[in-house]
Amino acid sequence: MAKKKGGRIIVAMQCSVCKKVNYYTSINKAIMPKLEQKKYCKQCKAHTLHTSREKLK
Ligand SMILES: [Zn+2]
């Protein structure tokens, strides 16, 4: 199992309130292992904190 290190990976941006995945983005894991952004969540109908989550397969 080869796992890339240091490259850009696709992550899901997950709402910290309802746990719904609302956005996908790519990050450079070597520079920015974790991403947190305030984004609009349709389910919460509000801007909530979204945290990055590595895409599971
Ligand atoms: Zn939400």
N, CA, C, O and the ligand as a Tripos MOL2 file, in Angstrom:
@<TRIPOS>MOLECULE
protein
  229   227    58     0     0
PROTEIN
NO_CHARGES

@<TRIPOS>ATOM
      1 N           0.8390   -1.2010    0.0000 N.3       1 MET1
      2 CA          0.0000    0.0000    0.0000 C.3       1 MET1
      3 C           0.8770    1.2560    0.0000 C.2       1 MET1
      4 O           1.5470    1.5620    0.9860 O.2       1 MET1
      5 N           0.8570    1.9540   -1.0970 N.am      2 ALA2
      6 CA          1.6880    3.1570   -1.2050 C.3       2 ALA2
      7 C           0.8600    4.3790   -0.8460 C.2       2 ALA2
      8 O          -0.1780    4.6560   -1.4480 O.2       2 ALA2
      9 N           1.3380    5.0820    0.1300 N.am      3 LYS3
     10 CA          0.6370    6.3050    0.5120 C.3       3 LYS3
     11 C           1.5260    7.5030    0.2090 C.2       3 LYS3
     12 O           2.6680    7.5950    0.6600 O.2       3 LYS3
     13 N           0.9710    8.3970   -0.5590 N.am      4 LYS4
     14 CA          1.7310    9.5920   -0.9410 C.3       4 LYS4
     15 C           1.9210   10.5050    0.2610 C.2       4 LYS4
     16 O           1.0200   10.7000    1.0760 O.2       4 LYS4
     17 N           3.0970   11.0420    0.3380 N.am      5 LYS5
     18 CA          3.3660   12.0100    1.3980 C.3       5 LYS5
     19 C           3.8580   13.2980    0.7800 C.2       5 LYS5
     20 O           4.7030   13.2990   -0.1150 O.2       5 LYS5
     21 N           3.3170   14.3870    1.2700 N.am      6 GLY6
     22 CA          3.8010   15.6800    0.8160 C.3       6 GLY6
     23 C           3.1160   16.2040   -0.4260 C.2       6 GLY6
     24 O           3.3680   17.3360   -0.8400 O.2       6 GLY6
     25 N           2.2540   15.4050   -1.0260 N.am      7 GLY7
     26 CA          1.5700   15.8640   -2.2210 C.3       7 GLY7
     27 C           0.2430   16.5100   -1.9090 C.2       7 GLY7
     28 O          -0.1640   16.5970   -0.7510 O.2       7 GLY7
     29 N          -0.4190   16.9570   -2.9370 N.am      8 ARG8
     30 CA         -1.7410   17.5420   -2.7320 C.3       8 ARG8
     31 C          -2.7730   16.4280   -2.6680 C.2       8 ARG8
     32 O          -2.7660   15.5060   -3.4830 O.2       8 ARG8
     33 N          -3.6390   16.5280   -1.7090 N.am      9 ILE9
     34 CA         -4.6720   15.5130   -1.5540 C.3       9 ILE9
     35 C          -6.0430   16.1770   -1.5430 C.2       9 ILE9
     36 O          -6.1900   17.3440   -1.1810 O.2       9 ILE9
     37 N          -7.0190   15.4140   -1.9410 N.am     10 ILE10
     38 CA         -8.3980   15.9010   -1.9040 C.3      10 ILE10
     39 C          -8.9620   15.6310   -0.5100 C.2      10 ILE10
     40 O          -8.8650   14.5240    0.0200 O.2      10 ILE10
     41 N          -9.5420   16.6560    0.0520 N.am     11 VAL11
     42 CA        -10.1720   16.4840    1.3540 C.3      11 VAL11
     43 C         -11.6250   16.9550    1.2850 C.2      11 VAL11
     44 O         -11.9920   17.8110    0.4800 O.2      11 VAL11
     45 N         -12.4070   16.3790    2.1350 N.am     12 ALA12
     46 CA        -13.8010   16.7880    2.2550 C.3      12 ALA12
     47 C         -13.8940   17.8100    3.3730 C.2      12 ALA12
     48 O         -13.2660   17.6700    4.4230 O.2      12 ALA12
     49 N         -14.7000   18.8520    3.1250 N.am     13 MET13
     50 CA        -14.9300   19.8430    4.1710 C.3      13 MET13
     51 C         -16.2410   19.4790    4.8570 C.2      13 MET13
     52 O         -17.3180   19.5120    4.2620 O.2      13 MET13
     53 N         -16.1040   19.1340    6.1240 N.am     14 GLN14
     54 CA        -17.2350   18.6080    6.8580 C.3      14 GLN14
     55 C         -17.7250   19.6160    7.8980 C.2      14 GLN14
     56 O         -16.9330   20.2060    8.6330 O.2      14 GLN14
     57 N         -19.0130   19.7960    7.9420 N.am     15 CYS15
     58 CA        -19.6170   20.7010    8.9150 C.3      15 CYS15
     59 C         -19.3870   20.1510   10.3220 C.2      15 CYS15
     60 O         -19.6250   18.9730   10.5880 O.2      15 CYS15
     61 N         -18.9290   21.0080   11.2020 N.am     16 SER16
     62 CA        -18.6280   20.5500   12.5570 C.3      16 SER16
     63 C         -19.8950   20.4350   13.4090 C.2      16 SER16
     64 O         -19.8700   19.8860   14.5110 O.2      16 SER16
     65 N         -20.9870   20.9560   12.8860 N.am     17 VAL17
     66 CA        -22.2370   20.9050   13.6510 C.3      17 VAL17
     67 C         -23.0520   19.6530   13.2920 C.2      17 VAL17
     68 O         -23.4130   18.8610   14.1630 O.2      17 VAL17
     69 N         -23.3340   19.4940   11.9890 N.am     18 CYS18
     70 CA        -24.1910   18.3730   11.5910 C.3      18 CYS18
     71 C         -23.4060   17.2300   10.9350 C.2      18 CYS18
     72 O         -23.9750   16.1930   10.5940 O.2      18 CYS18
     73 N         -22.1150   17.4300   10.7640 N.am     19 LYS19
     74 CA        -21.2130   16.4080   10.1930 C.3      19 LYS19
     75 C         -21.4740   16.1180    8.7160 C.2      19 LYS19
     76 O         -21.0110   15.1090    8.1850 O.2      19 LYS19
     77 N         -22.2030   16.9900    8.0690 N.am     20 LYS20
     78 CA        -22.4680   16.8050    6.6480 C.3      20 LYS20
     79 C         -21.2720   17.3160    5.8460 C.2      20 LYS20
     80 O         -20.6950   18.3580    6.1560 O.2      20 LYS20
     81 N         -20.9160   16.5600    4.8110 N.am     21 VAL21
     82 CA        -19.8380   17.0000    3.9290 C.3      21 VAL21
     83 C         -20.4230   17.9150    2.8680 C.2      21 VAL21
     84 O         -21.2620   17.4940    2.0710 O.2      21 VAL21
     85 N         -19.9860   19.1510    2.8570 N.am     22 ASN22
     86 CA        -20.5690   20.1420    1.9560 C.3      22 ASN22
     87 C         -19.6560   20.5370    0.8100 C.2      22 ASN22
     88 O         -20.1340   20.9410   -0.2500 O.2      22 ASN22
     89 N         -18.3770   20.4290    1.0040 N.am     23 TYR23
     90 CA        -17.4270   20.8920   -0.0170 C.3      23 TYR23
     91 C         -16.2600   19.9310   -0.1000 C.2      23 TYR23
     92 O         -15.9450   19.1950    0.8350 O.2      23 TYR23
     93 N         -15.6270   19.9740   -1.2810 N.am     24 TYR24
     94 CA        -14.3600   19.2610   -1.4370 C.3      24 TYR24
     95 C         -13.3070   20.2670   -1.8490 C.2      24 TYR24
     96 O         -13.5730   21.1920   -2.6170 O.2      24 TYR24
     97 N         -12.1260   20.0770   -1.3340 N.am     25 THR25
     98 CA        -11.0380   20.9570   -1.7240 C.3      25 THR25
     99 C          -9.7480   20.1430   -1.6970 C.2      25 THR25
    100 O          -9.7310   18.9980   -1.2470 O.2      25 THR25
    101 N          -8.6820   20.7460   -2.1790 N.am     26 SER26
    102 CA         -7.4070   20.0420   -2.1250 C.3      26 SER26
    103 C          -6.4410   20.8310   -1.2560 C.2      26 SER26
    104 O          -6.4100   22.0610   -1.3000 O.2      26 SER26
    105 N          -5.6720   20.1280   -0.4830 N.am     27 ILE27
    106 CA         -4.6780   20.7640    0.3780 C.3      27 ILE27
    107 C          -3.3380   20.0970    0.1830 C.2      27 ILE27
    108 O          -3.2420   18.9500   -0.2540 O.2      27 ILE27
    109 N          -2.3130   20.8450    0.5170 N.am     28 ASN28
    110 CA         -0.9790   20.2510    0.5460 C.3      28 ASN28
    111 C          -0.7280   19.8230    1.9830 C.2      28 ASN28
    112 O          -0.5130   20.6390    2.8800 O.2      28 ASN28
    113 N          -0.7630   18.5340    2.1580 N.am     29 LYS29
    114 CA         -0.7020   17.9930    3.5150 C.3      29 LYS29
    115 C           0.6120   18.3150    4.2300 C.2      29 LYS29
    116 O           0.6580   18.4190    5.4560 O.2      29 LYS29
    117 N           1.6580   18.4670    3.4560 N.am     30 ALA30
    118 CA          2.9630   18.7550    4.0460 C.3      30 ALA30
    119 C           2.9780   20.1340    4.7020 C.2      30 ALA30
    120 O           3.6090   20.3380    5.7400 O.2      30 ALA30
    121 N           2.2690   21.0780    4.0770 N.am     31 ILE31
    122 CA          2.2510   22.4610    4.5750 C.3      31 ILE31
    123 C           1.0830   22.6780    5.5270 C.2      31 ILE31
    124 O           1.2050   23.3440    6.5550 O.2      31 ILE31
    125 N          -0.0450   22.0970    5.1540 N.am     32 MET32
    126 CA         -1.2920   22.4070    5.8560 C.3      32 MET32
    127 C          -2.0200   21.1160    6.1860 C.2      32 MET32
    128 O          -2.9300   20.7150    5.4600 O.2      32 MET32
    129 N          -1.6380   20.4690    7.2590 N.am     33 PRO33
    130 CA         -2.2380   19.1680    7.5580 C.3      33 PRO33
    131 C          -3.7180   19.2450    7.8980 C.2      33 PRO33
    132 O          -4.4660   18.2930    7.6760 O.2      33 PRO33
    133 N          -4.1310   20.3810    8.4370 N.am     34 LYS34
    134 CA         -5.5440   20.5000    8.7950 C.3      34 LYS34
    135 C          -6.0810   21.8620    8.3800 C.2      34 LYS34
    136 O          -5.4250   22.8910    8.5450 O.2      34 LYS34
    137 N          -7.2680   21.8360    7.8470 N.am     35 LEU35
    138 CA         -7.8750   23.0580    7.3520 C.3      35 LEU35
    139 C          -9.2080   23.2840    8.0630 C.2      35 LEU35
    140 O         -10.0280   22.3760    8.1940 O.2      35 LEU35
    141 N          -9.3940   24.5000    8.5080 N.am     36 GLU36
    142 CA        -10.6710   24.8540    9.1350 C.3      36 GLU36
    143 C         -11.1700   26.1520    8.5140 C.2      36 GLU36
    144 O         -10.4490   27.1490    8.4620 O.2      36 GLU36
    145 N         -12.3870   26.1240    8.0550 N.am     37 GLN37
    146 CA        -12.9570   27.2900    7.4030 C.3      37 GLN37
    147 C         -14.4030   27.4550    7.7780 C.2      37 GLN37
    148 O         -15.1330   26.4870    7.9920 O.2      37 GLN37
    149 N         -14.7990   28.7100    7.8520 N.am     38 LYS38
    150 CA        -16.2250   28.9890    8.0410 C.3      38 LYS38
    151 C         -16.8920   28.9660    6.6810 C.2      38 LYS38
    152 O         -16.5320   29.7330    5.7880 O.2      38 LYS38
    153 N         -17.8560   28.0900    6.5290 N.am     39 LYS39
    154 CA        -18.5480   27.9560    5.2590 C.3      39 LYS39
    155 C         -20.0430   27.7980    5.5100 C.2      39 LYS39
    156 O         -20.4960   27.4830    6.6100 O.2      39 LYS39
    157 N         -20.7780   28.0300    4.4390 N.am     40 TYR40
    158 CA        -22.2220   27.9080    4.5640 C.3      40 TYR40
    159 C         -22.6350   26.4480    4.4900 C.2      40 TYR40
    160 O         -22.2330   25.7160    3.5860 O.2      40 TYR40
    161 N         -23.4320   26.0460    5.4430 N.am     41 CYS41
    162 CA        -23.9620   24.6900    5.4470 C.3      41 CYS41
    163 C         -25.4440   24.7460    5.1320 C.2      41 CYS41
    164 O         -26.2120   25.4210    5.8170 O.2      41 CYS41
    165 N         -25.8370   24.0300    4.0870 N.am     42 LYS42
    166 CA        -27.2440   24.0310    3.6710 C.3      42 LYS42
    167 C         -28.1220   23.3800    4.7200 C.2      42 LYS42
    168 O         -29.2670   23.7780    4.9330 O.2      42 LYS42
    169 N         -27.5730   22.3890    5.3620 N.am     43 GLN43
    170 CA        -28.3640   21.6530    6.3390 C.3      43 GLN43
    171 C         -28.6280   22.4890    7.5930 C.2      43 GLN43
    172 O         -29.7320   22.4840    8.1380 O.2      43 GLN43
    173 N         -27.5870   23.2100    8.0410 N.am     44 CYS44
    174 CA        -27.7470   24.0630    9.2200 C.3      44 CYS44
    175 C         -28.3470   25.4140    8.8460 C.2      44 CYS44
    176 O         -28.8080   26.1610    9.7090 O.2      44 CYS44
    177 N         -28.3350   25.7160    7.5640 N.am     45 LYS45
    178 CA        -28.7960   27.0160    7.0550 C.3      45 LYS45
    179 C         -28.0640   28.1690    7.7370 C.2      45 LYS45
    180 O         -28.6550   29.1980    8.0670 O.2      45 LYS45
    181 N         -26.7790   27.9700    7.9340 N.am     46 ALA46
    182 CA        -25.9580   28.9870    8.5840 C.3      46 ALA46
    183 C         -24.4930   28.7510    8.2360 C.2      46 ALA46
    184 O         -24.1120   27.7000    7.7210 O.2      46 ALA46
    185 N         -23.6980   29.7550    8.5330 N.am     47 HIS47
    186 CA        -22.2590   29.5750    8.3770 C.3      47 HIS47
    187 C         -21.7320   28.8480    9.6100 C.2      47 HIS47
    188 O         -21.9240   29.2810   10.7460 O.2      47 HIS47
    189 N         -21.0820   27.7650    9.3540 N.am     48 THR48
    190 CA        -20.5410   26.9790   10.4580 C.3      48 THR48
    191 C         -19.0840   26.6620   10.1750 C.2      48 THR48
    192 O         -18.6000   26.8470    9.0580 O.2      48 THR48
    193 N         -18.4060   26.1930   11.1760 N.am     49 LEU49
    194 CA        -17.0130   25.8110   11.0000 C.3      49 LEU49
    195 C         -16.9420   24.4620   10.3020 C.2      49 LEU49
    196 O         -17.5450   23.4810   10.7370 O.2      49 LEU49
    197 N         -16.1920   24.4380    9.2120 N.am     50 HIS50
    198 CA        -15.9900   23.2050    8.4800 C.3      50 HIS50
    199 C         -14.5410   22.7580    8.6440 C.2      50 HIS50
    200 O         -13.6130   23.5550    8.5060 O.2      50 HIS50
    201 N         -14.3680   21.5150    8.9290 N.am     51 THR51
    202 CA        -13.0170   21.0040    9.0780 C.3      51 THR51
    203 C         -12.7260   19.9990    7.9760 C.2      51 THR51
    204 O         -13.6150   19.2980    7.4930 O.2      51 THR51
    205 N         -11.4730   19.9490    7.5980 N.am     52 SER52
    206 CA        -11.0840   19.0500    6.5210 C.3      52 SER52
    207 C         -11.0650   17.6170    7.0150 C.2      52 SER52
    208 O         -10.7180   17.3160    8.1560 O.2      52 SER52
    209 N         -11.4520   16.7630    6.1070 N.am     53 ARG53
    210 CA        -11.4400   15.3380    6.4250 C.3      53 ARG53
    211 C         -10.9430   14.6140    5.1800 C.2      53 ARG53
    212 O         -11.4440   14.8170    4.0740 O.2      53 ARG53
    213 N          -9.9630   13.7830    5.3890 N.am     54 GLU54
    214 CA         -9.4140   13.0630    4.2470 C.3      54 GLU54
    215 C         -10.4670   12.1420    3.6560 C.2      54 GLU54
    216 O         -11.1860   11.4260    4.3540 O.2      54 GLU54
    217 N         -10.5200   12.2010    2.3340 N.am     55 LYS55
    218 CA        -11.5160   11.4060    1.6150 C.3      55 LYS55
    219 C         -11.2260    9.9310    1.8310 C.2      55 LYS55
    220 O         -10.1060    9.4630    1.6270 O.2      55 LYS55
    221 N         -12.2350    9.2280    2.2370 N.am     56 LEU56
    222 CA        -12.0580    7.8110    2.4730 C.3      56 LEU56
    223 C         -12.3140    7.0590    1.1970 C.2      56 LEU56
    224 O         -13.4610    6.8770    0.7880 O.2      56 LEU56
    225 N         -11.2780    6.6350    0.5860 N.am     57 LYS57
    226 CA        -11.2750    5.9150   -0.6810 C.3      57 LYS57
    227 C         -12.1580    6.5740   -1.7200 C.2      57 LYS57
    228 O         -12.2600    6.0830   -2.8450 O.2      57 LYS57
    229 ZN        -24.1580   21.7070    9.1260 Zn       58 ZN58
@<TRIPOS>BOND
     1     1     2 1
     2     2     3 1
     3     3     4 2
     4     3     5 am
     5     5     6 1
     6     6     7 1
     7     7     8 2
     8     7     9 am
     9     9    10 1
    10    10    11 1
    11    11    12 2
    12    11    13 am
    13    13    14 1
    14    14    15 1
    15    15    16 2
    16    15    17 am
    17    17    18 1
    18    18    19 1
    19    19    20 2
    20    19    21 am
    21    21    22 1
    22    22    23 1
    23    23    24 2
    24    23    25 am
    25    25    26 1
    26    26    27 1
    27    27    28 2
    28    27    29 am
    29    29    30 1
    30    30    31 1
    31    31    32 2
    32    31    33 am
    33    33    34 1
    34    34    35 1
    35    35    36 2
    36    35    37 am
    37    37    38 1
    38    38    39 1
    39    39    40 2
    40    39    41 am
    41    41    42 1
    42    42    43 1
    43    43    44 2
    44    43    45 am
    45    45    46 1
    46    46    47 1
    47    47    48 2
    48    47    49 am
    49    49    50 1
    50    50    51 1
    51    51    52 2
    52    51    53 am
    53    53    54 1
    54    54    55 1
    55    55    56 2
    56    55    57 am
    57    57    58 1
    58    58    59 1
    59    59    60 2
    60    59    61 am
    61    61    62 1
    62    62    63 1
    63    63    64 2
    64    63    65 am
    65    65    66 1
    66    66    67 1
    67    67    68 2
    68    67    69 am
    69    69    70 1
    70    70    71 1
    71    71    72 2
    72    71    73 am
    73    73    74 1
    74    74    75 1
    75    75    76 2
    76    75    77 am
    77    77    78 1
    78    78    79 1
    79    79    80 2
    80    79    81 am
    81    81    82 1
    82    82    83 1
    83    83    84 2
    84    83    85 am
    85    85    86 1
    86    86    87 1
    87    87    88 2
    88    87    89 am
    89    89    90 1
    90    90    91 1
    91    91    92 2
    92    91    93 am
    93    93    94 1
    94    94    95 1
    95    95    96 2
    96    95    97 am
    97    97    98 1
    98    98    99 1
    99    99   100 2
   100    99   101 am
   101   101   102 1
   102   102   103 1
   103   103   104 2
   104   103   105 am
   105   105   106 1
   106   106   107 1
   107   107   108 2
   108   107   109 am
   109   109   110 1
   110   110   111 1
   111   111   112 2
   112   111   113 am
   113   113   114 1
   114   114   115 1
   115   115   116 2
   116   115   117 am
   117   117   118 1
   118   118   119 1
   119   119   120 2
   120   119   121 am
   121   121   122 1
   122   122   123 1
   123   123   124 2
   124   123   125 am
   125   125   126 1
   126   126   127 1
   127   127   128 2
   128   127   129 am
   129   129   130 1
   130   130   131 1
   131   131   132 2
   132   131   133 am
   133   133   134 1
   134   134   135 1
   135   135   136 2
   136   135   137 am
   137   137   138 1
   138   138   139 1
   139   139   140 2
   140   139   141 am
   141   141   142 1
   142   142   143 1
   143   143   144 2
   144   143   145 am
   145   145   146 1
   146   146   147 1
   147   147   148 2
   148   147   149 am
   149   149   150 1
   150   150   151 1
   151   151   152 2
   152   151   153 am
   153   153   154 1
   154   154   155 1
   155   155   156 2
   156   155   157 am
   157   157   158 1
   158   158   159 1
   159   159   160 2
   160   159   161 am
   161   161   162 1
   162   162   163 1
   163   163   164 2
   164   163   165 am
   165   165   166 1
   166   166   167 1
   167   167   168 2
   168   167   169 am
   169   169   170 1
   170   170   171 1
   171   171   172 2
   172   171   173 am
   173   173   174 1
   174   174   175 1
   175   175   176 2
   176   175   177 am
   177   177   178 1
   178   178   179 1
   179   179   180 2
   180   179   181 am
   181   181   182 1
   182   182   183 1
   183   183   184 2
   184   183   185 am
   185   185   186 1
   186   186   187 1
   187   187   188 2
   188   187   189 am
   189   189   190 1
   190   190   191 1
   191   191   192 2
   192   191   193 am
   193   193   194 1
   194   194   195 1
   195   195   196 2
   196   195   197 am
   197   197   198 1
   198   198   199 1
   199   199   200 2
   200   199   201 am
   201   201   202 1
   202   202   203 1
   203   203   204 2
   204   203   205 am
   205   205   206 1
   206   206   207 1
   207   207   208 2
   208   207   209 am
   209   209   210 1
   210   210   211 1
   211   211   212 2
   212   211   213 am
   213   213   214 1
   214   214   215 1
   215   215   216 2
   216   215   217 am
   217   217   218 1
   218   218   219 1
   219   219   220 2
   220   219   221 am
   221   221   222 1
   222   222   223 1
   223   223   224 2
   224   223   225 am
   225   225   226 1
   226   226   227 1
   227   227   228 2
@<TRIPOS>SUBSTRUCTURE
     1 MET1         2 RESIDUE 1 A MET
     2 ALA2         6 RESIDUE 1 A ALA
     3 LYS3        10 RESIDUE 1 A LYS
     4 LYS4        14 RESIDUE 1 A LYS
     5 LYS5        18 RESIDUE 1 A LYS
     6 GLY6        22 RESIDUE 1 A GLY
     7 GLY7        26 RESIDUE 1 A GLY
     8 ARG8        30 RESIDUE 1 A ARG
     9 ILE9        34 RESIDUE 1 A ILE
    10 ILE10       38 RESIDUE 1 A ILE
    11 VAL11       42 RESIDUE 1 A VAL
    12 ALA12       46 RESIDUE 1 A ALA
    13 MET13       50 RESIDUE 1 A MET
    14 GLN14       54 RESIDUE 1 A GLN
    15 CYS15       58 RESIDUE 1 A CYS
    16 SER16       62 RESIDUE 1 A SER
    17 VAL17       66 RESIDUE 1 A VAL
    18 CYS18       70 RESIDUE 1 A CYS
    19 LYS19       74 RESIDUE 1 A LYS
    20 LYS20       78 RESIDUE 1 A LYS
    21 VAL21       82 RESIDUE 1 A VAL
    22 ASN22       86 RESIDUE 1 A ASN
    23 TYR23       90 RESIDUE 1 A TYR
    24 TYR24       94 RESIDUE 1 A TYR
    25 THR25       98 RESIDUE 1 A THR
    26 SER26      102 RESIDUE 1 A SER
    27 ILE27      106 RESIDUE 1 A ILE
    28 ASN28      110 RESIDUE 1 A ASN
    29 LYS29      114 RESIDUE 1 A LYS
    30 ALA30      118 RESIDUE 1 A ALA
    31 ILE31      122 RESIDUE 1 A ILE
    32 MET32      126 RESIDUE 1 A MET
    33 PRO33      130 RESIDUE 1 A PRO
    34 LYS34      134 RESIDUE 1 A LYS
    35 LEU35      138 RESIDUE 1 A LEU
    36 GLU36      142 RESIDUE 1 A GLU
    37 GLN37      146 RESIDUE 1 A GLN
    38 LYS38      150 RESIDUE 1 A LYS
    39 LYS39      154 RESIDUE 1 A LYS
    40 TYR40      158 RESIDUE 1 A TYR
    41 CYS41      162 RESIDUE 1 A CYS
    42 LYS42      166 RESIDUE 1 A LYS
    43 GLN43      170 RESIDUE 1 A GLN
    44 CYS44      174 RESIDUE 1 A CYS
    45 LYS45      178 RESIDUE 1 A LYS
    46 ALA46      182 RESIDUE 1 A ALA
    47 HIS47      186 RESIDUE 1 A HIS
    48 THR48      190 RESIDUE 1 A THR
    49 LEU49      194 RESIDUE 1 A LEU
    50 HIS50      198 RESIDUE 1 A HIS
    51 THR51      202 RESIDUE 1 A THR
    52 SER52      206 RESIDUE 1 A SER
    53 ARG53      210 RESIDUE 1 A ARG
    54 GLU54      214 RESIDUE 1 A GLU
    55 LYS55      218 RESIDUE 1 A LYS
    56 LEU56      222 RESIDUE 1 A LEU
    57 LYS57      226 RESIDUE 1 A LYS
    58 ZN58       229 GROUP 0 **** ****
